[in-house]
Amino acid sequence: MVFERQPLYAGYAYAYPHKTTYRPLDPPVALRKAWAEERRDALSLYLHAPFCEMRCGFCNLFTTANPPSGFALDYLAALRRQAARTREALGPATFARLAIGGGTPTYLDESSLESLFEIAERVFGVDPQNIPVSVETSPLTAETVKLRLLRQRGVDRISIGAQSFIEAEVKAVGRPQKTSALEGALDRIRNFGFPTLNIDLIYGLPGQTSGSWLESLRAALRFAPEELYLYPLYVRPLTGLGRRGRRAEDDLRLACYRAGRRMLLESGYRQISMRMFQSAQAPVTNGPAYCCQNDGMVGLGCGARSYTRALHYSGEYAVGATGVREILAAYIAKPDEAFDFADYGFALDGEEQRRRFVIQSLLQVEGLDFAAYRSRFGSEAMDDLTDLARLEDSGLATREGDRLRLTEAGLEMSDVIGPALYSARVRNLMESYELR
């Protein structure tokens, strides 16, 4: 694999294997069996609320905009049924963190938001006051009464999708967002004292320039966020931008990434990955740390994914409005006993588990810990994945003690390096996937 000859933005590499590798499991796998041999002392619990007030042109998440009245209540009733069956199948378990995502969870009214915390606390024994709890929001739904509820419930991290502080740029991706509304939401979040504010921004938007990108970044920095995620624009099939045949420019994205990275480093932020930057004031998390390479995740809700070492599973995935509605309707109508099984997912053999560990580690600034890999798999990472040596030879990675880290040049090519390390099986499944 010659990494430098690949398209710079080959695909958004954030999890392995990609969700488009999932297929029907025949026969379905009993959850009790799937979790029986897993460590369950530092799990992550994820609750999925697939609702938004609008569908942005770049978005390929499993979510639906402005559902009919009562639909969210029917969905939450199904989620409660799934939670009860999953908890019974799981057995003894301790949760190191809780996340509520979407969609936009704060699209829900206060009573529905309360019900999500009740599921986490009463069904799974989660104590939100003593573990990290993250919730996603949007400028239009970060209302005072909801933010107060979240803070009282123990939420210590709020993530808001700002995307841009330039109204013309967000309008170009189908989002009629007023900068005043965004700034008002950020003021409210800061006033409630959430320890961690994360702001998501996108570079490569239609009409954007390096100058306007830095203008947005400076506007975000005025709120002193503890975290910033900088995302390159991807134009994906069946999204609004994809339907309109829009394209993203590699040269613009690369220039914006480099300029944004430089500004954040000069402002005292440290880089965690290609996308994530963290301020020196970010709080230190006490208690057991969740490790995505080793620890499992229990996902509840129609679009949530769950991870064990040998099985990743979820509901079916769609982007188009019709496909999403059909899958949600099937989820709501599921009989209780159907929640005892995983019927859609991807089984990871030894090779896939090793690749996942390497990819999830290498795409972080801390890099791949050879000793941790050796302890987990009883073999050497460089022997198991020969492409790692090519990364070194290309100057995209370097060994530092018992670690392999991406260089500055390698880090900005994360979306090339990640997919290049995928197995042939994963690539074939991704290419043959029929998107709904």
N, C-alpha and C positions, 0 to 999 in steps of 0.2 A: 504494500500500500504506500503510494507516494502522497503524503498528506498535503503538500503544498499545491498539488495540481487539482485538488477537489474544490468545488464551489465553496466560497467562504462561509456562507450560511446554508449548510446542507439540510439542517433540520434542528428544531429546538430540542436539545438534549438535556432532559431534566430527570428522567427515570428510565430504568431498564428492567425488563423489556418494555417497549412502547405499547400504549393501549391498543394500537391497531394490530397487535399480534394476538390479541385474545380471540378465542373461538369457543363454540359450545363444547362443554366437557362431557364426554360420553364414556362411561356413565358419570353422572354428577358425583361430586365428592362430598361426603358428610363433613360438616364443619368440625364435629367432634374429633374425627379422624385427622383432619387437616391440621388442627392445633395441638393434638395429643403430645407430640414430641418437641414442641416449640418452647423456648424460653418465654415466660409470660410475666416477668418481673419488672419490665420497663417498656410496656407497650405504648403506642400512640393511639388515641381514639379520635376519629374524624367523623364529623356529622355533616352531611351534604344537604344544602338547601338550594335546589336548582331553579331559583326564581330571580328575575331581574326586572327593573322598570323599563329597560330598553335592551335591544340586541346591538352591540357595537359591531362595526364593519370588519374588525380584525378578529373577533371572538370565535373560537371553535370549541368553547367549553360546552359541557352537557347542561344546558339551562334553557328555560322558556321565559319569554317576556310577557308580563301582564296576564297571568292565568285567570280563568273565570273565577268569579266569587265562589268561595267554598272549596276550590280545588286544593289550596294549600292545606286546609284542614284534613281533607281526605288523605293527602300525602303524609301528613304528620301522623295520622292514625296508623297508616301502613308502616311508617318508620318505627313507631312504638312496638308494633307487633314483631317487626324484624329484630328490634333491640332485645326483646324478651327471649326470643328463640336463640339469638346469637349468644346472649349472656349465659344461657343454660348450657349451650354446646361448648363454650370456651373453658369453663372450669375456673379454678383459682387464677386470678390475674391482678396485676398492679399496673396502673397507668402513670407514665412519666409526663405525659402532656396531652392536651386537648386542643383541637382546632375545629372551628366551625366555618365552612367555606361554601362556595357555590359556583356560579351564581353570586348572588348578593344576599347573605343571610338577613341583613337589616332591611330588606324588602318586606320581611314578615312583620306583623304587628307585635306589640309588646307581649301579648298573651302567648303567641306562637313562639317567640324567642324564649320566653320563660319555659315553655315545654321542652325545648332542646336541652336546657340545663337540667331540668328535672330528669330527663332520660339519662344524661351523663351521671348525675349524682345518685338517683334512686335505683337505677337498673345496674349501672356499672361501678358504683361505689367511688366515683371520681370526686376528689376534693378540689374544686377550682381555686380555692383560696391558697392552696399550697403547691400547685404545679403551674408551669407555664400554660396560659390559655390565650389562643389567638383567634380573632374574628375578623372577617373581611367586611368592608363596607364600601359605600360609594358616596359621592358628594350630595346627591339628592336624598339619600336615605339615612345619613348620619345625623338623625334628629336628636334633639336634647333629651327627650324622654327615653329613647332607646340607648343612647350613650350612658345615661345615668344607670339604667338597668344593667348594662354590660359591666360597668365599673363596680357596681354593688355585688355582682355575681362573681367577681374575682378576675375578670379579663384584664390581662396586663399587656397585651399587644393588640393594636388595631392596625390593620393594613388597608389602605385606601388606594383605589385605582384612579390616580389623577390623570395619567397618560401624557398630558401637556397642559401648561398654563396659558397656551395661546388658543383663543377660541376658534380661529379659522382652521387650526390643525386638527382639533378634535371634531369639528364639524365635517371635515373632509373624510372622516371615518364613520360618519353616521351617528355622531354623538352631540346633541345640542346642549353642550355644557357651558354654563357661564362661569367665567373665572371668579366672579364675586361669590357664586355658590360654593365653588371649590374652596376658596379661602375662608369662607364662613364655616364650612365643615371642619377644616383644619384648626381654626380658632376654637371651635367647640371641643374637639378632641383634646387639644392642649389644655383647655380650661378644666377638663375633668381629670387631668393628671394621670393618664395612662402612661406607665413607665416606658413603653416602647411604641413609637409611631413609625410605621413603615409607609413610605410613599412609592408607588409604582409609576415609572415613567417609560415612555416608548420613544425610541429614536428610529428615524427612517420614515416618518409619517409623510403623506402627500403634502407638498408645499413647504415642508420643513427645510431649514438650512442649518449648518453648524452653528451659526449665530443665534437663531431662534431656539435651537436645542439648549444652548448654554443659558439663554434667557430663562427658559423653563426650569433648568437646574438651579439657577440662582434664586428663583422664586421659591422653589421647594426648600432650599437651604435656609430661607428666612424663618422657617418653622422648626429648624434644628432637629430634623428627624433622626432617631437613633439608627434607623435602617433606611436604605434606598435600594430599590431593585431597578436596574436599567435594562429594559428589554428591547432587543432589535425587533423591528416590525417583520412579521411573517404573513404573507398572503396565502391563506389556506383554502382548499376546495370547499365549496358550499357556504363560505362566509360572505358577508356583504361585499367586501373588496374582491374576493375571488370571483363572485358572480359578475362583477363589473370589469373583470380582466385587468385590475390594477397590478402593478409590479413594484417591488421594492428595489432600491439601488444599492448594490454592494458597496460602492465607493463612499456614498453618503453615510451608510450605516457604520462603516469602519472609521470614518473621520469623526463621526459623533461619538462612537465608543471611546476612541483615544482621547478626544477633547474632554469628555465627561469624566473619564477615569482620572485624567490629570487634575481636573478641577477638584474632584473629591479627595484625592490624595493630598493635594495642597491645602485642603480645608480640614485635614486631620482625620479623615476616614481611612479605614483599612479595608482592603479588598478581601472578600471571603471566597468569591467565585467570579466567573465572568460577569454575572448579573448582580450579585449581592455586595453591598458596601455597608460597613457598620462604623458608627462613630465611637470615639473613645469614651463617651458618656453612656453608652449602651449598658444596661444593667447586667450583672453577672448572675446567671441562673444557678440557684442552689438545688441540691437534691440530685437524683439520678438523671443523667443526660441520655436523651434518646439518640441512638446511633443508627442512621438509616441503613448502614451496611450490615448490621447484625440484628437489630430489633424489629419486631413485627408491628404492623399497623392494622387496626380493626376499623374498617370503614362502614358506616351505616348510611343508608339512603340510596336512591336509585343510581346515581352516578359515581358513588364512592368506590374506591379500590381498597382491597385488603391485601396485606403482604405477609406470607410466611416465607420461610427459606425456600421451600420447594413448590409453593403454589401462590400465584397472584390471581385474584379473582375479583369480579365486579358484576354489575348489570351490563347490558348491552350499551353501545355507544352510538350516538348520532349527533349531527350538527344541524341538519335541516329541521325546520319547525315541525313538519309532519312526522318525521322519524322520532323526534324527541317526545312529541305528544303520545305516539303509539307506545313507546317504551314506558313512559310514565303511567299510562293507563294500565298496562300489564302489571306493573309493579304494585299499583294500588289494589288491583284485583287478586293478587297472589294469596292463596290459602296459607294459613299459618305454617303448616308443615313444610311448605316449599322453602321457607327461610332456613331450614335446617341444613340445606345443601348449597354448595357452590356449583353452579351449572354453566358458568361462562368465565374463561380465564386462560391462564398459561402455566403449564407445569415446567419448573426449572430443574433440569438435570444438573450434574456436578459442573459441567462446563459452563452452563448459563449462570450458575451461582457464582462461579469464579469471575466471569466477565462482569457481572453486576457489581461485585465488590470492587473490582478495579475501576470501572467507569465512575461509580458513585464517589470513590475516593479521589481519583485523579483529577476530576473536574472541580475540586475544591483546592484553594490555595495551599492548604496543608499537605495535600498530595497523598500518595499511596504509601502506607506504612507496611514495609516488607515483613516486619516481625508479626504484625497483626494478621497479615495475610497467611503467613507461615503457621501461626497458631490456629487459625480457622481451618485451613485446608491441608496442612501437612506437606506443602510443596512450595516451590519458588515461583513467584509471579512472573519473573522474567523468562523462566522456562515454559510456563503455561501459556503465555501470550507473547509470541515472538515479535509482534508489532510494537511492543514497548521499547525494544532496542532500536527500532527505526525512528521512534520519537526522539530518542537520545541522539542518534546519528544526524537527525535533521535540525538539531538545536531547539526543538520544541519542548524538550523535557531534560532535566538534569538530576543526577543523584546527589543527595545531600545526606550523608550518613546512611541510615537504614530507610531512607525515603526516596521516592521518585516524585519530583514536583515539575509541573509545567513551568516553562519560562514565561516571560512577559509575552513573547511572540506566540507561545503555545496557548496561553490562557485566552488570548483574543481569538484563537481558532478552536475554542471549545466545541462549537457547533459543527466543526469538521471532524475533530478528533473523536468525540463521542460516537457519532454514527459509524465512523471508520472502524471502531472496535466492536461493533455489533457482529453477532454470529451470522453465518449464511442462512441459518434457519430463521432467525429474526428478520433479516432483510427480506427474505422470500415471503414471509407472512405479511409484512408491511406492504410490500408491492402488490400482493394479491388481494388486499383488503378492499371491500366494496363499501364506501362511505354512504351513509344514509343522511 
